Amino acid sequence: IKMWVFGNGISRHKMTDLLYTEKDLVTSLKDYIRAEESKLEQVKKWAQKLDVLSATATQDPEGFLGHPVNAFKLMKRLNTEWGELESLVLKDMSDGFISNLTIQRQYFPNDDDQTGAAKALMRLQDTYRLDTQTISTGELPGEGPMTVEDCFELGKIAYSDADYYHTELWMEQALKQLDGGEESTVDMVTILDYLSYSIYQQGELERALDYTKRLLKLDSAHQRANGNLKYFEYQLAKQKKVEAEEGLKEKEKREREKREASEKKGRPADYLPERRKYEQLCRGEGIKMTPRRQSRMFCRYSDNNRHPLYVLGPVKQEDEWDRPRIIRYHDVLSNSEIEKVKELAKPRLRRATVHDPQTGKLTTAHYRVSKSAWLTAYEDPVVDKINQRIEDITGLNVKTAEELQVANYGVGGQYEPHFDFGRKDEPDAFKELGTGNRIATWLIYMSDVPSGGATVFTDVGAAVWPKKGSAVFWYNLFPSGEGDYSTRHAACPVLVGNKWVSNKWIHERGQEFRRRCTLDESD
């Protein structure tokens, strides 16, 4: 579950708490401002009164002091009232606000949270092909505009990771907003410094030189920029000299290499080979079934081989994909059941974990940005009822299944492509459970998601979109017990909204007579 807005693992409900914390601090700040204004008003009234009095008195000092009352009041003011004014001016009205701020600060996000939020925003930008202008001007539903400082901070975080592609994008946006007249505490020289270097790192010498010259027009004594100017000019001169000495074939080759470099320019390479396909599926650019395959996909009422509970009230079943077979069951959880599950899970949400193939133990991973909680059947009748419902609908024994896992993905929350089952190179993946491999997955959507958040199967090109109250089911293993590698799947980043899911990983133990073993993997 992802608690923090973008990517470090703070859950959405914790972020909601932070919103109310900030609201409380704003109220406290307003109280402090009113107290300061009241104090200042008293000082102003006193000054105005003394201003009139001293102006009158200094016109005829002897005549003024010749009156005994005036002489007494002068002594009184200087001996008493000015001391009272001094006490008023020195009185610290911020005690209440500072005290509240100190108490609330323990709940504030830290630098890692802020960095995670920035990286998640850039992840959304890449996955859904959003330009910086769209994000910065608040064109996404429910989003506020970003300031120059916001864009600059994103660029700095990318720069600290040597991600010069995103550094360039966000520094250019910051510069664009400054050029448009927006006031900022970030000066243009600093932005141009980051921008020219990030462009140089991507191999564009001429553009880097242009931005360096622009910087030096603003600050001719900038030491680093002066050094860069000489270096860039030297490199360009060297490059042009080589080009001048080249023959026609070499020139054509160089131009071709430039074009290829320009086409390749972009995000740095990462560890995920199917990144491009994963993101295409998240955008809804999946593989379309042929009409023939589509004609074999049906919606039906299922009673699970005349199960007593579903003979009179069958469940609504829909084919989502054929190979692997992915089935959606509609209306399997009511709104009240969903709210109860969320209520039970919220207090114990922790950073979601994955199985470490080396140790066989649960650990956190950067590719799973969410928080999760595990609910046992004995905690509440609703959990027990859900477990039984899964068994009744699937026909599989859930007594050896893992506990019901609840996960919450906020904006930017995701789970990159993975397998649910343990592969052959992970023999100890579920050894400590003693229930065999994960034979099947049951995934319940407990919220609708306005944008993003699909479950995609990268090997086959399937995409399943969240629908509140429905559940999707698929087998991870063939009847032979071999893993079905076509079930590799991922949870796409949430672009707008809040995604709640719960899942049940069903294991092999106990299914011997419910899903009989066969050597035919096509069965």
Salt bridges, closest charged atoms under 4 A:
ASP31 OD1 - ARG34 NH2 2.39
GLU36 OE1 - LYS39 NZ 3.63
GLU81 OE2 - LYS76 NZ 2.46
ASP126 OD1 - HIS166 NE2 2.93
ASP126 OD2 - ARG267 NE 3.17
ASP161 OD2 - LYS119 NZ 2.73
ASP163 OD2 - HIS166 ND1 2.53
GLU168 OE2 - ARG207 NH1 3.04
GLU168 OE1 - LYS265 NZ 3.05
GLU172 OE2 - ARG207 NH2 2.66
ASP179 OD1 - ARG214 NH2 2.72
ASP193 OD2 - HIS222 NE2 3.93
ASP193 OD2 - ARG224 NH2 2.31
GLU204 OE2 - ARG207 NH1 3.33
GLU204 OE2 - LYS265 NZ 2.41
GLU243 OE2 - LYS258 NZ 3.40
GLU246 OE2 - ARG254 NE 2.97
ASP270 OD2 - ARG275 NE 2.61
GLU274 OE2 - ARG488 NE 2.64
GLU279 OE1 - ARG267 NH1 2.77
GLU285 OE2 - ARG283 NE 3.12
GLU318 OE1 - HIS330 NE2 2.65
ASP319 OD2 - ARG300 NH2 2.76
ASP319 OD1 - ARG325 NH2 3.40
GLU320 OE2 - ARG328 NE 2.69
ASP322 OD1 - ARG293 NH2 2.56
ASP322 OD2 - ARG323 NH1 3.70
ASP331 OD2 - LYS316 NZ 2.48
GLU337 OE2 - ARG389 NH2 2.78
GLU339 OE2 - LYS342 NZ 3.55
GLU343 OE2 - LYS340 NZ 3.38
GLU379 OE1 - ARG348 NH2 2.58
ASP380 OD2 - LYS340 NZ 3.73
GLU391 OE2 - ARG514 NH1 3.50
ASP392 OD1 - HIS307 NE2 3.30
GLU402 OE2 - ARG438 NE 2.72
GLU402 OE2 - HIS507 NE2 2.66
GLU416 OE2 - ARG275 NH1 3.12
ASP420 OD1 - HIS418 NE2 3.43
ASP420 OD1 - HIS489 NE2 3.38
GLU426 OE2 - ARG423 NH2 2.77
GLU482 OE1 - LYS424 NZ 3.26
